[in-house]
Amino acid sequence: MSWTGRLQCTASFRNGRTVILDSYNEGALKLMRPVYLDPAHPTLYLVHVGGGYVDGDRYEINMKLEPHARLMMTTQAATKVYKTPHAPVWQYTQFSLGDESVLEYFPDPLIAYEQARFIQETVVYITNRSTFMYGEIITPGWAESGQLFRYDWIRSKLKVYQDEVLVLFDHLYLDSRQHLMSMLQLGGYTHVGSFVALSPFITKEVLEQFNQFMEEMPQEVRCGFSAAAVPGFSVRILAYETSVIEAIFQRVQQFIRQQCGEKAPVCWRKY
């Protein structure tokens, strides 16, 4: 199989800090050198050197965290999917988390241009003692006419396995032919945010606190959450702007980080 870009990386806990044991990339995907915003664990920035995804592109990302490793990961810029007249863009991402490891993965928003088709599948393997946080934002895209939702469709799947058992499955399918602004679709909103947090630190008491926390969300958004089959929850947000969802993600992320013993807020230092 021909890949437009491939990337794999292993993080290990050594001498009181997380280090990158090996890193391999080919094609259009690159990893910048680890940045230690926190002295104990690195932040990785994923870079697409081509500037955007085009017709028939295929990407594979494979990240492994060994026991006790802690890693934050994001992208350098938004994911831009351009016109795909012949074949959709396909991206497969796999994360494997060892015992007591922590992964926080928050890529920049997805922007699909006119006549774009995009398939994304993210598969995560965790244990009952690892922590996984993930946030995804999908925008209404961009077209020369200025109209919203001019892409053909976007399909995003998230599968999480704990000890080889499927514990969470989320499938978001946005088809521009389905009148996405209608009541039974996005209900007049334009941006979609999905947040998942799975962690042994998320107890019943924490969920009760989070329920109160969610009641304080801004009135201009639609926001709801569901408890997962294992300790954790998923959140879906509908809004009119990317920045609003990003602000909510930061609040939710910090709420979970505090449960894990991390007091300092995250600063990605991108701009």
Secondary structure, 3 states (H helix, E strand, C coil): CCCCEEEEEEEEEECCEEEEEEEEEEECEEECCCEEEECCEEEEEEEECCCCECCCCEEEEEEEECCCCEEEEEECCCEEECCCCCCCEEEEEEEEECCCCEEEECCCCEEEECCCEEEEEEEEEECCCCEEEEEEEECCCECCCCCCCCCCEEEEEEEEEECCEEEEEEEEEEEHHHCCCCCCCCCCCCEEEEEEEECCCCCHHHHHHHHHHHCCCCCCCEEEEEECCCCEEEEEEEECCHHHHHHHHHHHHHHHHHHCCCCCCCCCCCC
